Amino acid sequence: MDPVLHHGDCLDVLGGIDTLNADLAYLDPPFGVGRKMEGRDGAAFEDRLEDASLYMDFMRPRIEAILTHLHPDGSILVHCDWRQVHHLRVLLDELLGPDAFVNHLIWRYGLGGSSPRRFARKHDDILFYAKSPNYFFKAPMVPATSQRLKGQLKKATDVLDIPSINNMAHERTGWPTQKPMALLELLVQACCPEDGLVLDPFCGSGTTIVAAKRTRRRGVGIDLSEEALGIANGRLRSLEPVNASPDSD
C-alpha cells in the first residue's frame, strides 16, 4: 500500500474511516507553547493551548481515537516536551494502564538557546506505551561512545543523541516543527515490523510517513494544514525505498 495522506483534524478523520490496525502510532502534536509556530518561508500553524486543562481536553479524545485504530499488539509513541509530558503520561496510564508503559525516551538534540535563570533545555520527551506484552520491538544499534568499544555498535539506550535539523540541512523543508529523518527512521524501525503500518495523526511535513516508506513500512498521515500536506506529498513523490532486501530488483 502506498502512503496515504488525509487532510483534516485527526479526530474527525479517524472517526470516518475503517479501523487501520496500525502497528505503530507516532504523534508529534502541538506542545502547548501558547503562540503561533512559524518556520522558514512563512510556513506556520497555531499552537496556543498553553492552559493544561484545555490542552488535555484537546488531546484526550484524539488519543482515544488513535488507540481505536491501533492493532491489539500495537505501540504508541507520544512526542512532547516539559510543558505537558507529565499530564500526558497520566492520561496514557489511565487509558492503557500503567503496565502498558515501556519507556520514557529522551531525544537529546543539542541545539537551542540558554538562560541565566535555569539549566538549558536541550531535549524532548517521547512516551512509549504498548497495548499488549506482545508488541514489536527491535533494539536499534548506535555507535558506541566508550574508548573500549570505539568503532563498534551497541544497543540504543533511552537517551537518543540525534542532532536537530540545522538551517543548512538538505532535508529541511521550512516546516517549523520538522523532526530529523534519523530520529524517525530509528523509531519506526525499532517499533514497527517491516511491511507494518505506521499512523501519524499530526504528520506535519511528513517525516514519519517518509521514514516509513524509506524503511519499507506502510504509512498513513493526517494533518489540518494543506500546506504541510503539500510538503509531505512532494517529499513522498521524490522517494525510492531504501533498506531494500538483497534480492529486490
C-alpha positions in Angstrom: 0.0 0.0 0.0 1.3 3.4 -1.0 1.4 6.1 1.8 -1.9 7.7 2.4 -2.4 11.3 3.5 -5.6 12.8 4.9 -6.5 16.4 5.3 -8.4 17.4 8.5 -8.5 17.1 12.2 -7.4 13.6 13.1 -10.4 13.2 15.5 -12.7 13.7 12.5 -10.7 11.7 10.0 -10.2 8.7 12.3 -13.9 8.7 13.2 -14.8 8.5 9.5 -12.5 5.6 8.3 -12.3 1.9 8.9 -10.1 0.6 11.6 -6.5 0.8 10.5 -4.9 -1.8 12.9 -1.7 0.2 12.9 1.3 -1.4 14.3 2.7 1.9 15.5 1.2 5.3 16.1 3.7 8.1 16.4 2.3 11.5 17.2 4.1 14.9 17.4 1.1 17.0 18.4 1.2 20.7 19.3 3.2 21.1 22.5 1.0 23.8 24.1 3.6 26.6 23.7 0.9 29.3 23.6 1.9 31.0 20.3 1.9 30.7 16.6 4.7 28.4 15.4 6.5 29.8 12.3 9.2 28.3 10.1 11.2 29.2 7.1 9.3 30.6 4.0 6.3 31.6 6.2 5.1 28.0 7.0 3.2 28.2 10.3 0.5 26.7 12.5 -1.3 27.7 15.7 -0.2 26.2 19.0 -1.9 28.3 21.5 -3.4 25.8 24.0 -1.0 26.7 26.8 -3.5 26.1 29.6 -3.1 22.5 30.8 -6.7 21.7 31.2 -7.6 23.0 27.8 -4.7 21.1 26.3 -5.8 17.8 27.8 -9.4 18.5 26.7 -7.9 18.6 23.2 -5.6 15.6 23.5 -7.8 13.1 25.3 -10.4 12.4 22.6 -7.7 12.3 19.9 -5.5 9.8 21.7 -8.7 7.7 22.4 -9.4 7.8 18.7 -5.9 6.9 17.8 -5.9 3.9 20.2 -9.1 2.5 18.5 -7.0 2.3 15.2 -4.0 0.6 16.9 -3.5 -3.1 16.5 -4.2 -5.2 19.7 -0.4 -5.7 19.9 0.4 -2.2 18.6 2.5 0.6 20.2 2.1 4.4 20.6 4.9 7.0 20.8 3.8 10.4 22.0 6.4 13.2 21.3 6.1 16.1 23.7 8.3 18.3 26.0 8.4 19.6 29.5 5.2 21.6 29.2 2.7 18.6 29.0 4.7 15.4 29.4 3.6 14.8 33.0 -0.1 15.3 32.1 0.2 13.0 29.0 1.8 10.3 31.0 -1.0 10.3 33.5 -3.5 10.2 30.6 -1.8 7.2 28.9 -1.6 5.4 32.3 -5.4 6.0 32.6 -6.2 4.9 29.0 -3.9 1.9 28.7 -2.9 1.1 32.2 0.4 1.7 33.9 1.6 -1.8 32.9 1.5 -0.6 29.3 4.3 1.8 29.9 7.5 0.7 28.1 9.9 3.7 28.0 10.2 7.4 28.7 12.6 8.3 25.9 14.7 11.4 25.8 15.6 12.9 22.5 18.7 15.0 23.2 19.1 17.4 20.2 21.8 19.7 21.4 20.9 22.9 19.6 19.0 25.8 21.1 19.4 28.8 23.5 20.4 29.0 27.1 19.3 31.1 30.0 20.9 32.8 33.0 18.0 31.7 35.2 17.8 27.9 34.5 19.6 24.9 33.1 19.5 24.9 29.3 16.6 22.9 27.8 18.1 20.6 25.2 15.7 17.7 24.9 12.2 16.5 24.1 10.3 13.6 25.6 8.8 10.6 23.8 6.4 8.4 25.8 6.4 4.8 24.6 3.4 2.6 25.5 2.2 -0.8 24.2 -1.3 -2.2 24.1 -0.1 -5.7 25.0 3.1 -7.5 26.1 3.4 -8.9 22.6 4.4 -5.5 21.0 7.1 -5.5 18.3 10.5 -4.1 19.3 13.9 -4.4 17.6 16.6 -2.7 19.6 18.3 0.0 17.4 22.1 -0.2 17.2 24.0 3.0 17.5 27.8 3.9 17.6 29.4 3.1 20.9 31.0 6.1 22.6 33.4 4.5 25.1 37.0 4.0 24.2 36.8 0.3 24.9 34.1 -0.2 22.3 35.2 2.5 19.9 34.2 1.8 16.3 31.6 -0.8 17.4 27.8 -0.7 17.7 25.7 -1.0 20.8 22.0 -1.2 21.6 20.5 2.3 22.0 19.5 3.5 25.4 16.5 5.6 26.4 18.5 8.7 25.6 18.7 9.3 21.9 21.5 11.6 20.8 20.4 12.8 17.4 21.1 16.4 16.3 18.2 18.6 15.3 18.0 19.8 11.8 20.3 22.8 11.2 19.4 25.7 9.0 21.6 24.5 6.1 20.5 20.8 6.1 19.3 19.4 2.8 16.3 17.7 4.5 14.9 21.0 5.9 11.5 21.8 4.5 10.7 25.0 6.3 8.0 23.4 8.4 8.5 24.9 11.9 8.4 21.6 14.0 10.1 19.3 11.5 11.9 16.4 13.2 15.1 14.8 11.8 14.8 11.8 9.5 17.4 10.0 11.6 15.2 10.1 14.6 12.0 8.9 12.9 13.8 6.1 11.0 15.2 4.9 14.3 11.8 4.9 16.0 9.9 3.4 13.1 12.4 0.5 12.6 12.5 -0.1 16.3 8.8 -0.2 16.9 7.1 -1.3 13.7 7.8 -4.5 11.8 8.8 -4.4 8.2 5.7 -4.1 6.0 3.8 -3.0 9.1 1.6 0.1 9.2 2.6 3.4 10.8 0.0 6.1 11.7 1.0 9.7 12.3 -2.2 11.8 13.1 -0.3 15.1 13.3 2.1 14.4 10.4 3.1 18.0 9.5 5.6 17.9 6.7 5.5 14.1 6.6 8.8 13.0 8.1 7.2 9.9 9.8 5.5 8.8 6.6 8.7 9.4 4.6 10.6 7.4 7.1 8.0 4.6 6.9 8.4 4.5 3.1 12.1 4.6 3.2 12.2 1.6 5.6 9.6 -0.5 3.8 6.7 0.2 6.1 3.3 1.5 5.1 2.2 4.9 6.3 -1.0 6.9 7.0 -0.6 10.6 7.8 -3.2 13.2 8.9 -2.8 16.9 9.2 -5.0 20.1 9.4 -2.6 22.1 7.3 -2.9 21.8 3.5 0.5 23.5 3.3 2.1 20.8 5.4 0.4 18.0 3.3 1.7 19.7 0.2 5.2 19.5 1.5 4.7 15.8 2.6 3.3 14.9 -0.8 6.3 16.5 -2.6 8.7 14.6 -0.3 7.0 11.3 -0.9 6.9 11.7 -4.7 10.7 12.2 -4.8 11.5 9.0 -2.8 12.5 5.5 -3.6 12.5 2.9 -0.7 15.8 2.3 1.0 17.0 -0.7 3.0 15.7 -3.0 0.3 16.2 -6.7 0.8 19.2 -8.2 -1.0 17.0 -10.0 -3.6 15.0 -6.9 -4.5 15.1 -5.6 -8.1 
